[in-house]
Structure formats: C-alpha cells, structure tokens
Amino acid sequence: MEAILKSSKLLNVCYEIRGPVPERARQMEEDGHRIIKLNIGNLATFGFDAPEEVVQDVIRNLPNAAGYVDSKGLFQARKAVMHYTQEKKIADVTVDDIYIGNGASELIVMAMQGLLNNGDEVLVPAPDYPLWTAAVSLAGGKPRHYICDESNGWLPALDDIRAKITERTKAIVIINPNNPTGALYPDDVLKELVEIARQHQLIVYADEIYDKVLYDGATHTSIASLADDLLFVTFNGLSKNYRACGYRAGWMVVSGNKKIARDYIDGLNILSTMRLCANVPAQYAIQTALGGYQSINDLVAPGGRLARQRDIAYDFLTSVPGISCVKPKAALYMFPKLDPKIYPVTDDQQLMLELLQEEKVLLVQGTGFNWPTPDHFRLVFLPNADDLDVALGRLDRFFAAYRKR
Ligand code: PLP
C-alpha cells in the first residue's frame, strides 16, 4: 500500500510553539526529566487562576449547557461583547456582528477560509503569532510578511508594508498588543496603518487578545475605533485577559463598512453554521468575565505578579553579553536578539534543542514566529519569580558556554 500523505494544503503550514522542540521536551518528560517550559502563554499552568466568579459561572451553568446554541453564540455572551466594543469605542456593532468561537484561534482560521481564493495575499507581521501565517496558507492564500522594526520598539515598518502591497493584497493583520514582541502600538502608528488600508482598500484583521495585559499604566486603542469606512474584524477572548485558555472561548467582531462586505459576511455565517456552535459551557462565562472585577489589572500594575516577572526577565536578559531586548509594554513575552557576532547561530531550532538537552529549558526559536533570520527567541515570563530565577540562571550558563565554543 502506498504511503498516506498529508494534504498539499498543509505544505506551508507550521506551528512551532507546539512543534518539534516541544515534542522533544515531551519525550524527555516521559523519560523522567523536569523541563521548565517557557514556550507557551498558558497562564493557568503557572498558577494564574481564572477569576473565581468566572469558574463558578461555568460550573453553575453546566447543567444548562448540554445543547447546541446559536452558531454565532449565546445571546447574553454576544451582548456582553457588544458592550465591550462600546467601551473600546468601536462604532455601530450589533449582536449580529459578533461571533463566539472555540478560542480566537477557530475564528482566525474561519475568517481566512471565508475570504481567500488561491493566491490572494495577506500582509502578516514578522515576527507574528504563527497561527496567522498558517491560517492564511491553509486557506490557499499567500502570507506576505511585513517587518516590525526592532530598532523602533518593534513597531510595524510602514514603508515595508507599502512595498509589499500588490494587486492581490486583500488584507492586513495587526497583532496589537503583540505576541511575540510585547509591543503596544501608539495611536499615530494605528492611524497610519488605517491610512494605508484605506489607500489600498484592505480589510483590517486586528488580533487584540492581550488588550488588557498592559504594563506601566499604558492604555490600548482598538484600531477599529479609528475609522468607519473600512472593514475591520477584531479578535479577543477569555484566554489571556481572564486566564482561561482551556475554556476555549473567543470572539470576533465585524465592524466598520459592513455594507461592502455583505457577501463575505454571508461566507462567515456559512462557516459558523457548518460547525454548529462553539463550546457552550465556556460561553456562559463571557458575560461574567467582561462585567466582573478585572483582576488582570492587579497582575499588571507596578508590583503585580506579571509586572514583576517582566522586570526580572528583562533585567536578566539585558545583562547577558550579546543579548539585547526591547522591554515589553504589554502581553506575556519577550523576543530577545542574539548578536550574531557573539552567537553565530545558523539554525535556531537546533539551538533550542541544545538548550533543552543541556539545561532542560524549553523556548521557541525566532524563526518559529516567521522571523527571517536565526537570531531571536521568544521567552514567556510566566513562571513565578523563583522558577524564573532558576530558568534564567540556566540560560545564563548555556549562553556562557556557547560564548566559549
Ligand atoms: N492571538 C494571539 C496573538 C495569541 O497569542 C493567541 C494565543 O496565544 C491566540 C490568538 C489564540 O487565542 P485563543 O486561546 O483564544 O485561541
């Protein structure tokens, strides 16, 4: 019998956050090693509990949650999201414009499936959260990566965006706050992005899943609040702001110039009905989460657990010879740079495997975020201060040994 091959649609699809290096870590764990995992933004596994009222709401409603619900989601959940969009000053959103999904992830894939014909292009940041590149490719599209500029706080390089637009460019993806860089885009940059989208009639996909994970008193502007003549699709959910990744509850909001997008919206509706509905128990938590006490604010405030861990990781990384790092203003990650003169890495996946083997620390290589050169890695600063110290000490030893090679 002939070998069974995967679909050619998967040729350019990869997701390194759970790729070969984490797979090796899993095997090592099976062999009895204890691995410090700094590869994934899974808050609950680091003792960041979801708000108690949110958990209780899911438990209380479980007996009512055995049936399918509307494909776009529970009315009360969408109503709560609608109020949230008003807080974020996104105009003219009705309950009908909101789709609840099994995490933002499902909706990102759906949004791309509904839009792209083979060969259509989408501007995606580099580095990116790699689901975006994967979702564009899986839908037959071509991701065109625009550079975010490390020397400018990882803000999108507007000239690079302009240079990469062709007649096949349909949309631009903006991840703000950004994973993996921790950048938070100021309003003037967002306005310029809107202007570019306007000039080239691009749909704006705004991934704002970290919009409450903001340090140093920063505030977040939803790009969809800045114009009503373009089509915006904004993504958010319970995974990060409410530390409930495992509930798989996210949402997508269509706003702006919905009139020109009737056919696309019809496509989104078809796709959402095809999978009947998203996980119902978690949808009950959305109203409570959005309307309840915003405990994330305590974690990111000066002295809060997340803010302290960011500072520990940043102070450490910037003290290692040959490593530099932009201080994150938001989210849960850092994307440090290895000076190629000191660390002449040619294969960053191999580097991460060596780190794992030698020091039992799991990180993800920069190229896993579609960064073009093997000179970055992403670190998740979620372990508590003691564990973080241990992990950073091991990194220190690894890089000191590398410098002596
Ligand atoms: N978007 C970004 C930027 C993320 O970092 C993540 C998860 O890490 C997601 C989307 C996926 O979120 P969800 O858990 O809602 O599927």
Boltz pocket constraint, residues with backbone or C-beta under 6 A from the ligand:
constraints:
  - pocket:
      binder: B
      contacts: [[A, 41], [A, 102], [A, 103], [A, 104], [A, 105], [A, 106], [A, 129], [A, 175], [A, 177], [A, 178], [A, 179], [A, 207], [A, 209], [A, 236], [A, 237], [A, 238], [A, 239], [A, 245], [A, 248], [A, 249], [A, 250]]
      max_distance: 6.0
